[in-house]
Amino acid sequence: QEQLVDSGGGLVQPGGSLRLSCTGSRHFRLYEMGWYRQAAGKQREWIAGITIAGSADYTDSVKDRFTIARDDANHMVYLQMNSLNHEDTAVYYCNTSPGALYPWGPGTQVTVSS
């Protein structure tokens, strides 16, 4: 079974930026894709989605700061994160959207701290 691989996380100061990447399936092009995150002690939440046609949507807390993109030719999904703040600290995952069809991968940790 295909395994999603998320990367690009790390430690960043408040106000900084990171770009997350996701790969793992040549079938991404068939689905709306999304990014999710799970902060310590909280449930995993959907934060961004992109349709097959390229239309994007975001949860209010990341709107105007995060940008989701897809590269179907290379089976990649990206999340550009700007103006990061402490509330963005979480493990980030990609999967299909709005429902997750793939098994969850390990995700990539994003820590926002000074």
Phi and psi in radians as a Rosetta constraint file:
Dihedral C 1 N 2 CA 2 C 2 CIRCULARHARMONIC -1.162 0.35
Dihedral N 2 CA 2 C 2 N 3 CIRCULARHARMONIC 2.476 0.35
Dihedral C 2 N 3 CA 3 C 3 CIRCULARHARMONIC -2.044 0.35
Dihedral N 3 CA 3 C 3 N 4 CIRCULARHARMONIC 2.194 0.35
Dihedral C 3 N 4 CA 4 C 4 CIRCULARHARMONIC -1.376 0.35
Dihedral N 4 CA 4 C 4 N 5 CIRCULARHARMONIC 2.489 0.35
Dihedral C 4 N 5 CA 5 C 5 CIRCULARHARMONIC -2.197 0.35
Dihedral N 5 CA 5 C 5 N 6 CIRCULARHARMONIC 2.044 0.35
Dihedral C 5 N 6 CA 6 C 6 CIRCULARHARMONIC -1.800 0.35
Dihedral N 6 CA 6 C 6 N 7 CIRCULARHARMONIC 2.489 0.35
Dihedral C 6 N 7 CA 7 C 7 CIRCULARHARMONIC -2.608 0.35
Dihedral N 7 CA 7 C 7 N 8 CIRCULARHARMONIC 2.972 0.35
Dihedral C 7 N 8 CA 8 C 8 CIRCULARHARMONIC 1.829 0.35
Dihedral N 8 CA 8 C 8 N 9 CIRCULARHARMONIC -0.069 0.35
Dihedral C 8 N 9 CA 9 C 9 CIRCULARHARMONIC -1.281 0.35
Dihedral N 9 CA 9 C 9 N 10 CIRCULARHARMONIC 3.065 0.35
Dihedral C 9 N 10 CA 10 C 10 CIRCULARHARMONIC 2.873 0.35
Dihedral N 10 CA 10 C 10 N 11 CIRCULARHARMONIC -2.928 0.35
Dihedral C 10 N 11 CA 11 C 11 CIRCULARHARMONIC -1.693 0.35
Dihedral N 11 CA 11 C 11 N 12 CIRCULARHARMONIC 2.243 0.35
Dihedral C 11 N 12 CA 12 C 12 CIRCULARHARMONIC -2.459 0.35
Dihedral N 12 CA 12 C 12 N 13 CIRCULARHARMONIC 2.595 0.35
Dihedral C 12 N 13 CA 13 C 13 CIRCULARHARMONIC -1.360 0.35
Dihedral N 13 CA 13 C 13 N 14 CIRCULARHARMONIC 2.702 0.35
Dihedral C 13 N 14 CA 14 C 14 CIRCULARHARMONIC -0.934 0.35
Dihedral N 14 CA 14 C 14 N 15 CIRCULARHARMONIC 2.391 0.35
Dihedral C 14 N 15 CA 15 C 15 CIRCULARHARMONIC 1.581 0.35
Dihedral N 15 CA 15 C 15 N 16 CIRCULARHARMONIC -0.155 0.35
Dihedral C 15 N 16 CA 16 C 16 CIRCULARHARMONIC -1.440 0.35
Dihedral N 16 CA 16 C 16 N 17 CIRCULARHARMONIC -3.090 0.35
Dihedral C 16 N 17 CA 17 C 17 CIRCULARHARMONIC -2.312 0.35
Dihedral N 17 CA 17 C 17 N 18 CIRCULARHARMONIC 2.677 0.35
Dihedral C 17 N 18 CA 18 C 18 CIRCULARHARMONIC -2.541 0.35
Dihedral N 18 CA 18 C 18 N 19 CIRCULARHARMONIC 2.694 0.35
Dihedral C 18 N 19 CA 19 C 19 CIRCULARHARMONIC -2.147 0.35
Dihedral N 19 CA 19 C 19 N 20 CIRCULARHARMONIC 2.058 0.35
Dihedral C 19 N 20 CA 20 C 20 CIRCULARHARMONIC -1.646 0.35
Dihedral N 20 CA 20 C 20 N 21 CIRCULARHARMONIC 2.600 0.35
Dihedral C 20 N 21 CA 21 C 21 CIRCULARHARMONIC -2.237 0.35
Dihedral N 21 CA 21 C 21 N 22 CIRCULARHARMONIC 2.666 0.35
Dihedral C 21 N 22 CA 22 C 22 CIRCULARHARMONIC -2.473 0.35
Dihedral N 22 CA 22 C 22 N 23 CIRCULARHARMONIC 2.334 0.35
Dihedral C 22 N 23 CA 23 C 23 CIRCULARHARMONIC -2.511 0.35
Dihedral N 23 CA 23 C 23 N 24 CIRCULARHARMONIC 3.102 0.35
Dihedral C 23 N 24 CA 24 C 24 CIRCULARHARMONIC 2.379 0.35
Dihedral N 24 CA 24 C 24 N 25 CIRCULARHARMONIC -0.186 0.35
Dihedral C 24 N 25 CA 25 C 25 CIRCULARHARMONIC -2.554 0.35
Dihedral N 25 CA 25 C 25 N 26 CIRCULARHARMONIC 2.311 0.35
Dihedral C 25 N 26 CA 26 C 26 CIRCULARHARMONIC -1.356 0.35
Dihedral N 26 CA 26 C 26 N 27 CIRCULARHARMONIC -0.054 0.35
Dihedral C 26 N 27 CA 27 C 27 CIRCULARHARMONIC -1.690 0.35
Dihedral N 27 CA 27 C 27 N 28 CIRCULARHARMONIC 0.089 0.35
Dihedral C 27 N 28 CA 28 C 28 CIRCULARHARMONIC -0.892 0.35
Dihedral N 28 CA 28 C 28 N 29 CIRCULARHARMONIC -0.642 0.35
Dihedral C 28 N 29 CA 29 C 29 CIRCULARHARMONIC -1.100 0.35
Dihedral N 29 CA 29 C 29 N 30 CIRCULARHARMONIC -0.278 0.35
Dihedral C 29 N 30 CA 30 C 30 CIRCULARHARMONIC -1.505 0.35
Dihedral N 30 CA 30 C 30 N 31 CIRCULARHARMONIC -0.187 0.35
Dihedral C 30 N 31 CA 31 C 31 CIRCULARHARMONIC -2.221 0.35
Dihedral N 31 CA 31 C 31 N 32 CIRCULARHARMONIC 2.694 0.35
Dihedral C 31 N 32 CA 32 C 32 CIRCULARHARMONIC -1.224 0.35
Dihedral N 32 CA 32 C 32 N 33 CIRCULARHARMONIC 2.368 0.35
Dihedral C 32 N 33 CA 33 C 33 CIRCULARHARMONIC -1.988 0.35
Dihedral N 33 CA 33 C 33 N 34 CIRCULARHARMONIC 2.729 0.35
Dihedral C 33 N 34 CA 34 C 34 CIRCULARHARMONIC -2.574 0.35
Dihedral N 34 CA 34 C 34 N 35 CIRCULARHARMONIC 2.859 0.35
Dihedral C 34 N 35 CA 35 C 35 CIRCULARHARMONIC -1.983 0.35
Dihedral N 35 CA 35 C 35 N 36 CIRCULARHARMONIC 2.492 0.35
Dihedral C 35 N 36 CA 36 C 36 CIRCULARHARMONIC -2.270 0.35
Dihedral N 36 CA 36 C 36 N 37 CIRCULARHARMONIC 2.855 0.35
Dihedral C 36 N 37 CA 37 C 37 CIRCULARHARMONIC -2.579 0.35
Dihedral N 37 CA 37 C 37 N 38 CIRCULARHARMONIC 2.700 0.35
Dihedral C 37 N 38 CA 38 C 38 CIRCULARHARMONIC -2.376 0.35
Dihedral N 38 CA 38 C 38 N 39 CIRCULARHARMONIC 1.979 0.35
Dihedral C 38 N 39 CA 39 C 39 CIRCULARHARMONIC -1.481 0.35
Dihedral N 39 CA 39 C 39 N 40 CIRCULARHARMONIC 2.771 0.35
Dihedral C 39 N 40 CA 40 C 40 CIRCULARHARMONIC -0.991 0.35
Dihedral N 40 CA 40 C 40 N 41 CIRCULARHARMONIC 2.246 0.35
Dihedral C 40 N 41 CA 41 C 41 CIRCULARHARMONIC 1.370 0.35
Dihedral N 41 CA 41 C 41 N 42 CIRCULARHARMONIC 0.085 0.35
Dihedral C 41 N 42 CA 42 C 42 CIRCULARHARMONIC -2.146 0.35
Dihedral N 42 CA 42 C 42 N 43 CIRCULARHARMONIC 2.875 0.35
Dihedral C 42 N 43 CA 43 C 43 CIRCULARHARMONIC -1.360 0.35
Dihedral N 43 CA 43 C 43 N 44 CIRCULARHARMONIC 2.687 0.35
Dihedral C 43 N 44 CA 44 C 44 CIRCULARHARMONIC -1.126 0.35
Dihedral N 44 CA 44 C 44 N 45 CIRCULARHARMONIC 2.393 0.35
Dihedral C 44 N 45 CA 45 C 45 CIRCULARHARMONIC -2.229 0.35
Dihedral N 45 CA 45 C 45 N 46 CIRCULARHARMONIC 2.546 0.35
Dihedral C 45 N 46 CA 46 C 46 CIRCULARHARMONIC -1.320 0.35
Dihedral N 46 CA 46 C 46 N 47 CIRCULARHARMONIC 2.389 0.35
Dihedral C 46 N 47 CA 47 C 47 CIRCULARHARMONIC -2.179 0.35
Dihedral N 47 CA 47 C 47 N 48 CIRCULARHARMONIC -0.398 0.35
Dihedral C 47 N 48 CA 48 C 48 CIRCULARHARMONIC -2.772 0.35
Dihedral N 48 CA 48 C 48 N 49 CIRCULARHARMONIC 2.585 0.35
Dihedral C 48 N 49 CA 49 C 49 CIRCULARHARMONIC -2.500 0.35
Dihedral N 49 CA 49 C 49 N 50 CIRCULARHARMONIC 2.668 0.35
Dihedral C 49 N 50 CA 50 C 50 CIRCULARHARMONIC -2.411 0.35
Dihedral N 50 CA 50 C 50 N 51 CIRCULARHARMONIC 2.254 0.35
Dihedral C 50 N 51 CA 51 C 51 CIRCULARHARMONIC -1.344 0.35
Dihedral N 51 CA 51 C 51 N 52 CIRCULARHARMONIC 2.997 0.35
Dihedral C 51 N 52 CA 52 C 52 CIRCULARHARMONIC -1.054 0.35
Dihedral N 52 CA 52 C 52 N 53 CIRCULARHARMONIC -0.586 0.35
Dihedral C 52 N 53 CA 53 C 53 CIRCULARHARMONIC -1.382 0.35
Dihedral N 53 CA 53 C 53 N 54 CIRCULARHARMONIC -0.173 0.35
Dihedral C 53 N 54 CA 54 C 54 CIRCULARHARMONIC 1.754 0.35
Dihedral N 54 CA 54 C 54 N 55 CIRCULARHARMONIC 0.103 0.35
Dihedral C 54 N 55 CA 55 C 55 CIRCULARHARMONIC -1.369 0.35
Dihedral N 55 CA 55 C 55 N 56 CIRCULARHARMONIC 2.365 0.35
Dihedral C 55 N 56 CA 56 C 56 CIRCULARHARMONIC -1.985 0.35
Dihedral N 56 CA 56 C 56 N 57 CIRCULARHARMONIC 2.668 0.35
Dihedral C 56 N 57 CA 57 C 57 CIRCULARHARMONIC -2.503 0.35
Dihedral N 57 CA 57 C 57 N 58 CIRCULARHARMONIC 2.671 0.35
Dihedral C 57 N 58 CA 58 C 58 CIRCULARHARMONIC -2.457 0.35
Dihedral N 58 CA 58 C 58 N 59 CIRCULARHARMONIC 2.657 0.35
Dihedral C 58 N 59 CA 59 C 59 CIRCULARHARMONIC -1.283 0.35
Dihedral N 59 CA 59 C 59 N 60 CIRCULARHARMONIC 2.691 0.35
Dihedral C 59 N 60 CA 60 C 60 CIRCULARHARMONIC -1.005 0.35
Dihedral N 60 CA 60 C 60 N 61 CIRCULARHARMONIC -0.601 0.35
Dihedral C 60 N 61 CA 61 C 61 CIRCULARHARMONIC -1.196 0.35
Dihedral N 61 CA 61 C 61 N 62 CIRCULARHARMONIC -0.309 0.35
Dihedral C 61 N 62 CA 62 C 62 CIRCULARHARMONIC -2.055 0.35
Dihedral N 62 CA 62 C 62 N 63 CIRCULARHARMONIC -0.086 0.35
Dihedral C 62 N 63 CA 63 C 63 CIRCULARHARMONIC -1.016 0.35
Dihedral N 63 CA 63 C 63 N 64 CIRCULARHARMONIC 2.435 0.35
Dihedral C 63 N 64 CA 64 C 64 CIRCULARHARMONIC 1.292 0.35
Dihedral N 64 CA 64 C 64 N 65 CIRCULARHARMONIC -0.017 0.35
Dihedral C 64 N 65 CA 65 C 65 CIRCULARHARMONIC -2.054 0.35
Dihedral N 65 CA 65 C 65 N 66 CIRCULARHARMONIC -0.579 0.35
Dihedral C 65 N 66 CA 66 C 66 CIRCULARHARMONIC -1.913 0.35
Dihedral N 66 CA 66 C 66 N 67 CIRCULARHARMONIC 2.601 0.35
Dihedral C 66 N 67 CA 67 C 67 CIRCULARHARMONIC -2.348 0.35
Dihedral N 67 CA 67 C 67 N 68 CIRCULARHARMONIC 2.168 0.35
Dihedral C 67 N 68 CA 68 C 68 CIRCULARHARMONIC -1.688 0.35
Dihedral N 68 CA 68 C 68 N 69 CIRCULARHARMONIC 2.497 0.35
Dihedral C 68 N 69 CA 69 C 69 CIRCULARHARMONIC -2.538 0.35
Dihedral N 69 CA 69 C 69 N 70 CIRCULARHARMONIC 2.791 0.35
Dihedral C 69 N 70 CA 70 C 70 CIRCULARHARMONIC -2.368 0.35
Dihedral N 70 CA 70 C 70 N 71 CIRCULARHARMONIC 2.594 0.35
Dihedral C 70 N 71 CA 71 C 71 CIRCULARHARMONIC -2.281 0.35
Dihedral N 71 CA 71 C 71 N 72 CIRCULARHARMONIC 1.565 0.35
Dihedral C 71 N 72 CA 72 C 72 CIRCULARHARMONIC -1.182 0.35
Dihedral N 72 CA 72 C 72 N 73 CIRCULARHARMONIC -0.516 0.35
Dihedral C 72 N 73 CA 73 C 73 CIRCULARHARMONIC -1.089 0.35
Dihedral N 73 CA 73 C 73 N 74 CIRCULARHARMONIC -0.555 0.35
Dihedral C 73 N 74 CA 74 C 74 CIRCULARHARMONIC -1.921 0.35
Dihedral N 74 CA 74 C 74 N 75 CIRCULARHARMONIC 0.175 0.35
Dihedral C 74 N 75 CA 75 C 75 CIRCULARHARMONIC 1.008 0.35
Dihedral N 75 CA 75 C 75 N 76 CIRCULARHARMONIC 0.811 0.35
Dihedral C 75 N 76 CA 76 C 76 CIRCULARHARMONIC -2.191 0.35
Dihedral N 76 CA 76 C 76 N 77 CIRCULARHARMONIC 2.597 0.35
Dihedral C 76 N 77 CA 77 C 77 CIRCULARHARMONIC -2.277 0.35
Dihedral N 77 CA 77 C 77 N 78 CIRCULARHARMONIC 2.428 0.35
Dihedral C 77 N 78 CA 78 C 78 CIRCULARHARMONIC -2.179 0.35
Dihedral N 78 CA 78 C 78 N 79 CIRCULARHARMONIC 2.747 0.35
Dihedral C 78 N 79 CA 79 C 79 CIRCULARHARMONIC -2.419 0.35
Dihedral N 79 CA 79 C 79 N 80 CIRCULARHARMONIC 1.903 0.35
Dihedral C 79 N 80 CA 80 C 80 CIRCULARHARMONIC -1.517 0.35
Dihedral N 80 CA 80 C 80 N 81 CIRCULARHARMONIC 2.157 0.35
Dihedral C 80 N 81 CA 81 C 81 CIRCULARHARMONIC -2.075 0.35
Dihedral N 81 CA 81 C 81 N 82 CIRCULARHARMONIC 2.083 0.35
Dihedral C 81 N 82 CA 82 C 82 CIRCULARHARMONIC -2.068 0.35
Dihedral N 82 CA 82 C 82 N 83 CIRCULARHARMONIC 2.856 0.35
Dihedral C 82 N 83 CA 83 C 83 CIRCULARHARMONIC 0.879 0.35
Dihedral N 83 CA 83 C 83 N 84 CIRCULARHARMONIC 0.839 0.35
Dihedral C 83 N 84 CA 84 C 84 CIRCULARHARMONIC -1.177 0.35
Dihedral N 84 CA 84 C 84 N 85 CIRCULARHARMONIC 2.537 0.35
Dihedral C 84 N 85 CA 85 C 85 CIRCULARHARMONIC -2.315 0.35
Dihedral N 85 CA 85 C 85 N 86 CIRCULARHARMONIC 3.049 0.35
Dihedral C 85 N 86 CA 86 C 86 CIRCULARHARMONIC -1.021 0.35
Dihedral N 86 CA 86 C 86 N 87 CIRCULARHARMONIC -0.571 0.35
Dihedral C 86 N 87 CA 87 C 87 CIRCULARHARMONIC -1.204 0.35
Dihedral N 87 CA 87 C 87 N 88 CIRCULARHARMONIC -0.187 0.35
Dihedral C 87 N 88 CA 88 C 88 CIRCULARHARMONIC -1.511 0.35
Dihedral N 88 CA 88 C 88 N 89 CIRCULARHARMONIC -0.099 0.35
Dihedral C 88 N 89 CA 89 C 89 CIRCULARHARMONIC -1.114 0.35
Dihedral N 89 CA 89 C 89 N 90 CIRCULARHARMONIC 2.133 0.35
Dihedral C 89 N 90 CA 90 C 90 CIRCULARHARMONIC -3.109 0.35
Dihedral N 90 CA 90 C 90 N 91 CIRCULARHARMONIC 2.995 0.35
Dihedral C 90 N 91 CA 91 C 91 CIRCULARHARMONIC -1.614 0.35
Dihedral N 91 CA 91 C 91 N 92 CIRCULARHARMONIC 2.281 0.35
Dihedral C 91 N 92 CA 92 C 92 CIRCULARHARMONIC -1.886 0.35
Dihedral N 92 CA 92 C 92 N 93 CIRCULARHARMONIC 2.446 0.35
Dihedral C 92 N 93 CA 93 C 93 CIRCULARHARMONIC -2.359 0.35
Dihedral N 93 CA 93 C 93 N 94 CIRCULARHARMONIC 2.600 0.35
Dihedral C 93 N 94 CA 94 C 94 CIRCULARHARMONIC -1.910 0.35
Dihedral N 94 CA 94 C 94 N 95 CIRCULARHARMONIC 2.765 0.35
Dihedral C 94 N 95 CA 95 C 95 CIRCULARHARMONIC -3.007 0.35
Dihedral N 95 CA 95 C 95 N 96 CIRCULARHARMONIC 3.106 0.35
Dihedral C 95 N 96 CA 96 C 96 CIRCULARHARMONIC -1.174 0.35
Dihedral N 96 CA 96 C 96 N 97 CIRCULARHARMONIC 2.826 0.35
Dihedral C 96 N 97 CA 97 C 97 CIRCULARHARMONIC -2.423 0.35
Dihedral N 97 CA 97 C 97 N 98 CIRCULARHARMONIC 2.477 0.35
Dihedral C 97 N 98 CA 98 C 98 CIRCULARHARMONIC -1.452 0.35
Dihedral N 98 CA 98 C 98 N 99 CIRCULARHARMONIC -0.270 0.35
Dihedral C 98 N 99 CA 99 C 99 CIRCULARHARMONIC -1.794 0.35
Dihedral N 99 CA 99 C 99 N 100 CIRCULARHARMONIC 2.510 0.35
Dihedral C 99 N 100 CA 100 C 100 CIRCULARHARMONIC -1.494 0.35
Dihedral N 100 CA 100 C 100 N 101 CIRCULARHARMONIC 2.029 0.35
Dihedral C 100 N 101 CA 101 C 101 CIRCULARHARMONIC -1.649 0.35
Dihedral N 101 CA 101 C 101 N 102 CIRCULARHARMONIC -0.460 0.35
Dihedral C 101 N 102 CA 102 C 102 CIRCULARHARMONIC -1.623 0.35
Dihedral N 102 CA 102 C 102 N 103 CIRCULARHARMONIC 2.707 0.35
Dihedral C 102 N 103 CA 103 C 103 CIRCULARHARMONIC -1.054 0.35
Dihedral N 103 CA 103 C 103 N 104 CIRCULARHARMONIC 2.530 0.35
Dihedral C 103 N 104 CA 104 C 104 CIRCULARHARMONIC -1.222 0.35
Dihedral N 104 CA 104 C 104 N 105 CIRCULARHARMONIC 2.342 0.35
Dihedral C 104 N 105 CA 105 C 105 CIRCULARHARMONIC -1.427 0.35
Dihedral N 105 CA 105 C 105 N 106 CIRCULARHARMONIC -3.047 0.35
Dihedral C 105 N 106 CA 106 C 106 CIRCULARHARMONIC -1.274 0.35
Dihedral N 106 CA 106 C 106 N 107 CIRCULARHARMONIC -0.278 0.35
Dihedral C 106 N 107 CA 107 C 107 CIRCULARHARMONIC 1.347 0.35
Dihedral N 107 CA 107 C 107 N 108 CIRCULARHARMONIC -3.119 0.35
Dihedral C 107 N 108 CA 108 C 108 CIRCULARHARMONIC -2.322 0.35
Dihedral N 108 CA 108 C 108 N 109 CIRCULARHARMONIC 2.297 0.35
Dihedral C 108 N 109 CA 109 C 109 CIRCULARHARMONIC -1.420 0.35
Dihedral N 109 CA 109 C 109 N 110 CIRCULARHARMONIC 2.281 0.35
Dihedral C 109 N 110 CA 110 C 110 CIRCULARHARMONIC -2.050 0.35
Dihedral N 110 CA 110 C 110 N 111 CIRCULARHARMONIC 2.146 0.35
Dihedral C 110 N 111 CA 111 C 111 CIRCULARHARMONIC -2.145 0.35
Dihedral N 111 CA 111 C 111 N 112 CIRCULARHARMONIC 2.136 0.35
Dihedral C 111 N 112 CA 112 C 112 CIRCULARHARMONIC -1.867 0.35
Dihedral N 112 CA 112 C 112 N 113 CIRCULARHARMONIC 1.968 0.35
Dihedral C 112 N 113 CA 113 C 113 CIRCULARHARMONIC -2.733 0.35
Dihedral N 113 CA 113 C 113 N 114 CIRCULARHARMONIC 2.555 0.35
